[in-house]
């Protein structure tokens, strides 16, 4: 039985500002509740409202790369066929059934029940929507309280550079009492207050270096979410790159793979949502803190070796996000998906991974 | 003859993140050029791409407040009938005709030719899209250079809090040489480098106070753009409120009205795009640095008095932006528009103002 409903409010790496990363997650076992958490907040309420307007039968993908008279690409192009039965256009019917009013009111009602935002890193494309939506916590008909959580480098940056009464009103003030910024501890289990059956463990990872000083690392996070009753687990990543290799550098992403292999049975690992910003054709020096399809396969190879399962990572669902929508004739997400499938097929133990794209506007039920 | 093509990439005051303020302006007299400037950058490339997909005949307004099976409200509800002949759904045909490739490529081509962003103030909903779009300046097929301009409080905040290698990579670095942050002088004429026939004058205005200390003012800007050949002029505002009245407070918005009355003939004042975030029903203590419909009418009355024209502000086009899309049964923009028309009709000299809404996805040719 599936455990997680993951709605892709946004899933690209820009530069289009309306589809940046935000994943809204609800538990399958609580059909009678709207409660959710989000991983990142690049977009939000605007995306929710558009999803509420979808015709669920129209299983196409908004895409700016096709024939402009076409109404979008069929979703089958973006999903592994094994995962197709697990996706819904927009939100599941059970959620629609619990909402009243017009689209704006319904969207605000869904927003009201987002209890926690887990932010991977404080880059604009992962926080902008969440910030712009935030005044809705004071909207009388849909009052709410929210936590914004992350590793200390994220939370301290949000306090200093965002909720500082200059870039945004200091709505996180204790005096207002509705928006709490809260630091998590690296690699320590945090129990979600919104969904208490979820254990959430953050891991710090590398995400390139500063423009102004190439010797200073930029950090990001990944989150491992485990249902503490069923042990079913998903891994959700923000931006990241492979581990740095200097003599004083720590292994970071490697620790994530070790943790999974040591703590999560392969059959409980329901999906990995991970960035793959670039095509394999992008020069290594131009990845700027991101993965490419070949680098992602290297990481999956590491995970495969740590599990050391005779069948390899058989039937693991890998869902890629944060593809950079570059100037191309063809949708870059389809280029990268093809690369992952072709190159993955040649790697021992990765042949039976399913690769799909975290397409904006769809819900994965896994 | 009209002078300005103003495309509303976004025109609300949130909380929906996909429609925040950005106005792209091109000169009517340069049909053979894509060159444009933007006032604010709440949204950008994503909005441009969607506008390129529009069917120009489908003159409806995306709206989350109507019947959810309806395809949007007719645009006539949002525009004064005198302005209707001057609006186009999406972009004018002359722009479409100059573009090649798929929608993504066309959108990046338009983006390439945005030479300058004039930012009214550094709040997230006025800058987020511009920041998230910014890596496209390095896209090989559509390389570009851009300036981000504003009064010192805006530019210094962007340097310190946004392009700081923490919230966003420091793409404004001189080493990269493509994105220049540039401070303007208050009330001094600045000649646009992108459109040299435009003189642009920024004015500092009030925009509430800090949450953490009610005694510290928050600032915003308005821009007066004048074609220095025809003298035709538009006033474009960001967020603002009426002047503060304390003994040590300066008159700010009042200086804007004085400047217009002293420097721009009423027949050359082609339009005022101004925020009207709130309905007249909102308590004065809950305006939080914004106008309401009655406050806006007070300001127009001041302008009317300064012009002291026997016909009042006859045929002046006032286009309202930044309406807060609150939890309501009816589109708040229509509520406020109705208030402005009803209350305006009762004020001497304001009866013949035309009131319209800066609806996302439309171009005003004025």
HADDOCK unambig.tbl for C-alpha pairs under 7 A between the chains (distance, minus, plus):
assign (segid A and resid 14 and name CA) (segid B and resid 132 and name CA) 6.60 0.50 0.50
assign (segid A and resid 14 and name CA) (segid B and resid 133 and name CA) 6.93 0.50 0.50
assign (segid A and resid 15 and name CA) (segid B and resid 132 and name CA) 5.79 0.50 0.50
assign (segid A and resid 15 and name CA) (segid B and resid 133 and name CA) 4.56 0.50 0.50
assign (segid A and resid 15 and name CA) (segid B and resid 135 and name CA) 6.91 0.50 0.50
assign (segid A and resid 15 and name CA) (segid B and resid 136 and name CA) 6.85 0.50 0.50
assign (segid A and resid 16 and name CA) (segid B and resid 45 and name CA) 5.38 0.50 0.50
assign (segid A and resid 16 and name CA) (segid B and resid 46 and name CA) 4.46 0.50 0.50
assign (segid A and resid 16 and name CA) (segid B and resid 133 and name CA) 6.29 0.50 0.50
assign (segid A and resid 17 and name CA) (segid B and resid 43 and name CA) 6.66 0.50 0.50
assign (segid A and resid 17 and name CA) (segid B and resid 44 and name CA) 6.97 0.50 0.50
assign (segid A and resid 17 and name CA) (segid B and resid 45 and name CA) 6.78 0.50 0.50
assign (segid A and resid 17 and name CA) (segid B and resid 46 and name CA) 5.47 0.50 0.50
assign (segid A and resid 17 and name CA) (segid B and resid 129 and name CA) 5.40 0.50 0.50
assign (segid A and resid 17 and name CA) (segid B and resid 132 and name CA) 5.94 0.50 0.50
assign (segid A and resid 17 and name CA) (segid B and resid 133 and name CA) 6.63 0.50 0.50
assign (segid A and resid 18 and name CA) (segid B and resid 18 and name CA) 5.92 0.50 0.50
assign (segid A and resid 18 and name CA) (segid B and resid 46 and name CA) 5.60 0.50 0.50
assign (segid A and resid 43 and name CA) (segid B and resid 17 and name CA) 6.66 0.50 0.50
assign (segid A and resid 44 and name CA) (segid B and resid 17 and name CA) 6.97 0.50 0.50
assign (segid A and resid 45 and name CA) (segid B and resid 16 and name CA) 5.38 0.50 0.50
assign (segid A and resid 45 and name CA) (segid B and resid 17 and name CA) 6.79 0.50 0.50
assign (segid A and resid 46 and name CA) (segid B and resid 16 and name CA) 4.48 0.50 0.50
assign (segid A and resid 46 and name CA) (segid B and resid 17 and name CA) 5.49 0.50 0.50
assign (segid A and resid 46 and name CA) (segid B and resid 18 and name CA) 5.60 0.50 0.50
assign (segid A and resid 53 and name CA) (segid B and resid 68 and name CA) 6.79 0.50 0.50
assign (segid A and resid 64 and name CA) (segid B and resid 102 and name CA) 6.63 0.50 0.50
assign (segid A and resid 64 and name CA) (segid B and resid 103 and name CA) 4.90 0.50 0.50
assign (segid A and resid 64 and name CA) (segid B and resid 104 and name CA) 4.95 0.50 0.50
assign (segid A and resid 65 and name CA) (segid B and resid 102 and name CA) 5.36 0.50 0.50
assign (segid A and resid 65 and name CA) (segid B and resid 103 and name CA) 6.10 0.50 0.50
assign (segid A and resid 65 and name CA) (segid B and resid 104 and name CA) 5.86 0.50 0.50
assign (segid A and resid 66 and name CA) (segid B and resid 102 and name CA) 6.42 0.50 0.50
assign (segid A and resid 67 and name CA) (segid B and resid 102 and name CA) 6.71 0.50 0.50
assign (segid A and resid 68 and name CA) (segid B and resid 53 and name CA) 6.81 0.50 0.50
assign (segid A and resid 68 and name CA) (segid B and resid 102 and name CA) 6.57 0.50 0.50
assign (segid A and resid 68 and name CA) (segid B and resid 103 and name CA) 6.51 0.50 0.50
assign (segid A and resid 102 and name CA) (segid B and resid 64 and name CA) 6.63 0.50 0.50
assign (segid A and resid 102 and name CA) (segid B and resid 65 and name CA) 5.35 0.50 0.50
assign (segid A and resid 102 and name CA) (segid B and resid 66 and name CA) 6.40 0.50 0.50
assign (segid A and resid 102 and name CA) (segid B and resid 67 and name CA) 6.71 0.50 0.50
assign (segid A and resid 102 and name CA) (segid B and resid 68 and name CA) 6.57 0.50 0.50
assign (segid A and resid 102 and name CA) (segid B and resid 329 and name CA) 6.88 0.50 0.50
assign (segid A and resid 103 and name CA) (segid B and resid 64 and name CA) 4.89 0.50 0.50
assign (segid A and resid 103 and name CA) (segid B and resid 65 and name CA) 6.10 0.50 0.50
assign (segid A and resid 103 and name CA) (segid B and resid 68 and name CA) 6.50 0.50 0.50
assign (segid A and resid 104 and name CA) (segid B and resid 64 and name CA) 4.95 0.50 0.50
assign (segid A and resid 104 and name CA) (segid B and resid 65 and name CA) 5.87 0.50 0.50
assign (segid A and resid 104 and name CA) (segid B and resid 327 and name CA) 6.82 0.50 0.50
assign (segid A and resid 105 and name CA) (segid B and resid 327 and name CA) 5.70 0.50 0.50
assign (segid A and resid 122 and name CA) (segid B and resid 166 and name CA) 6.90 0.50 0.50
assign (segid A and resid 122 and name CA) (segid B and resid 167 and name CA) 5.58 0.50 0.50
assign (segid A and resid 123 and name CA) (segid B and resid 166 and name CA) 6.73 0.50 0.50
assign (segid A and resid 123 and name CA) (segid B and resid 167 and name CA) 4.56 0.50 0.50
assign (segid A and resid 123 and name CA) (segid B and resid 168 and name CA) 5.45 0.50 0.50
assign (segid A and resid 124 and name CA) (segid B and resid 132 and name CA) 6.76 0.50 0.50
assign (segid A and resid 124 and name CA) (segid B and resid 167 and name CA) 5.74 0.50 0.50
assign (segid A and resid 124 and name CA) (segid B and resid 168 and name CA) 6.18 0.50 0.50
assign (segid A and resid 125 and name CA) (segid B and resid 132 and name CA) 5.96 0.50 0.50
assign (segid A and resid 128 and name CA) (segid B and resid 128 and name CA) 6.22 0.50 0.50
assign (segid A and resid 129 and name CA) (segid B and resid 17 and name CA) 5.40 0.50 0.50
assign (segid A and resid 132 and name CA) (segid B and resid 14 and name CA) 6.60 0.50 0.50
assign (segid A and resid 132 and name CA) (segid B and resid 15 and name CA) 5.80 0.50 0.50
assign (segid A and resid 132 and name CA) (segid B and resid 17 and name CA) 5.94 0.50 0.50
assign (segid A and resid 132 and name CA) (segid B and resid 124 and name CA) 6.75 0.50 0.50
assign (segid A and resid 132 and name CA) (segid B and resid 125 and name CA) 5.95 0.50 0.50
assign (segid A and resid 133 and name CA) (segid B and resid 14 and name CA) 6.92 0.50 0.50
assign (segid A and resid 133 and name CA) (segid B and resid 15 and name CA) 4.55 0.50 0.50
assign (segid A and resid 133 and name CA) (segid B and resid 16 and name CA) 6.28 0.50 0.50
assign (segid A and resid 133 and name CA) (segid B and resid 17 and name CA) 6.64 0.50 0.50
assign (segid A and resid 135 and name CA) (segid B and resid 15 and name CA) 6.92 0.50 0.50
assign (segid A and resid 136 and name CA) (segid B and resid 15 and name CA) 6.85 0.50 0.50
assign (segid A and resid 161 and name CA) (segid B and resid 161 and name CA) 5.02 0.50 0.50
assign (segid A and resid 165 and name CA) (segid B and resid 210 and name CA) 5.51 0.50 0.50
assign (segid A and resid 165 and name CA) (segid B and resid 211 and name CA) 6.61 0.50 0.50
assign (segid A and resid 166 and name CA) (segid B and resid 122 and name CA) 6.90 0.50 0.50
assign (segid A and resid 166 and name CA) (segid B and resid 123 and name CA) 6.71 0.50 0.50
assign (segid A and resid 167 and name CA) (segid B and resid 122 and name CA) 5.58 0.50 0.50
assign (segid A and resid 167 and name CA) (segid B and resid 123 and name CA) 4.55 0.50 0.50
assign (segid A and resid 167 and name CA) (segid B and resid 124 and name CA) 5.72 0.50 0.50
assign (segid A and resid 168 and name CA) (segid B and resid 123 and name CA) 5.45 0.50 0.50
assign (segid A and resid 168 and name CA) (segid B and resid 124 and name CA) 6.17 0.50 0.50
assign (segid A and resid 169 and name CA) (segid B and resid 210 and name CA) 6.79 0.50 0.50
assign (segid A and resid 169 and name CA) (segid B and resid 211 and name CA) 6.27 0.50 0.50
assign (segid A and resid 170 and name CA) (segid B and resid 211 and name CA) 5.77 0.50 0.50
assign (segid A and resid 170 and name CA) (segid B and resid 212 and name CA) 6.82 0.50 0.50
assign (segid A and resid 210 and name CA) (segid B and resid 165 and name CA) 5.51 0.50 0.50
assign (segid A and resid 210 and name CA) (segid B and resid 169 and name CA) 6.78 0.50 0.50
assign (segid A and resid 211 and name CA) (segid B and resid 165 and name CA) 6.62 0.50 0.50
assign (segid A and resid 211 and name CA) (segid B and resid 169 and name CA) 6.26 0.50 0.50
assign (segid A and resid 211 and name CA) (segid B and resid 170 and name CA) 5.77 0.50 0.50
assign (segid A and resid 212 and name CA) (segid B and resid 170 and name CA) 6.81 0.50 0.50
assign (segid A and resid 327 and name CA) (segid B and resid 104 and name CA) 6.80 0.50 0.50
assign (segid A and resid 327 and name CA) (segid B and resid 105 and name CA) 5.68 0.50 0.50
assign (segid A and resid 329 and name CA) (segid B and resid 102 and name CA) 6.88 0.50 0.50
